[in-house]
Amino acid sequence: MSAWDLPAAALIAALIEAVLHWFPWRIFVRRDLPRPIAYMAGVLGIEGPLTWLLWAWGDLQAMAALWIVTGAAGLMVLMAYGLDWLGVKISQYQEMREREEGSADE
């Protein structure tokens, strides 16, 4: 373990986050990144260097805990976005049905 491990991991994570923030996504994907993808990229930009640090320190238990907790939280975020999307689709369907019923009454 080097005295530079922690500052190096912190600097690498900060640089990754800066690149992710200012990367010209619209040029390459022709739109902004969807929020869940942006969240995942940001978290991976932090957890990649942190995983390397924990590996270098030999703290495999902390590394496993980090990924298990983050994975569970990430799945919940994806599930929440999926449920929000489903709610919007159900509302749109109900509105369409109401409009169709309204035009049939005329």
N, C-alpha and C positions, 0 to 999 in steps of 0.2 A: 504494500500500500504506500503510495506516494503522497506527499503533502499537496501535490498538484492535482490529484484525482478529482476532488470536489470542485475546485475552481474551474477545472477543464470541463467537467460535465455541465456545470452551470453556464459557462460561456457557450458551449456547443448548443445547449438547449435554447439559450437566448438568441443565438444566430439563426438556428432553425426557425424559431418563431418569427423572427424578423423577415426571413426569406418567405415564409408562408404568408405573412401579412402583406408584403409588397409584391409578391409574384404576380405577373400579369395574367391571371386566370382567364380573363375574357378573351385574350388573344388565342390561348391554346384550347380552351373548351367552349369558347364563344358565348359564355355567360358566367355569372357569379357561381361559385360553388354552392351546391345545396347545403343548408345549415348542418345537417348531420355529418356530411362529408367534411366540412370545414372543422367541425368539432373533433372528429376523429383524427384529422391531420394534426390539429393543434395538440391534442393529447399525446399522440405518437411522437410529436416533436419534443415533448417533455420526457415521456417515458422511455424513449430510446436511450438517450444519454443516462438517465437514472438507472435503467436496467444494466447498462454497461458498468456504471459505478458500483452497483450492488454486486455484480458478478466479480468485478475486480477486488472488491472487499471480501468476497467469499460468503456473502450473506444471501444464500439461496432461498432461505425461508422468507425473508423480507421481499425478495424479488418475486417469489410465487404469490405472496399476499398482495403485492402491488397489482399484479396482472389479474388475479382473481377478482379483487374488489373493482378494479377498473373495468374489467370485462362485464361484470354484473351490472354496473352502472351504465355502461355503454349499451348493453342490450335493453335496459329500461328506457333509455333515451330513444332508441330505435322503435321500441314498442309504443312509446308515447306518440311519436311522430306518425306511426302507422295507425294508431287509434284516432288521432286528429284527422288524418286523411280520410279514414273510413267515416267519421262523423260528418265531414264536409260532403262526401259522396251521398250519404243517406239524406242529408238536408236538401241537396240538389235534386235528388230523386223525388222527395216529397213535394218540393216546390213545383217540379215538372208535372207531377200527378195532379196537384191542385189546379194548375193552369189548364190542364187538359179537361178536367172535370168542369171548370168554370166556362170553357169555351163550348163544351157539349151542352151546357144548360141554356145557352143563348139561342 
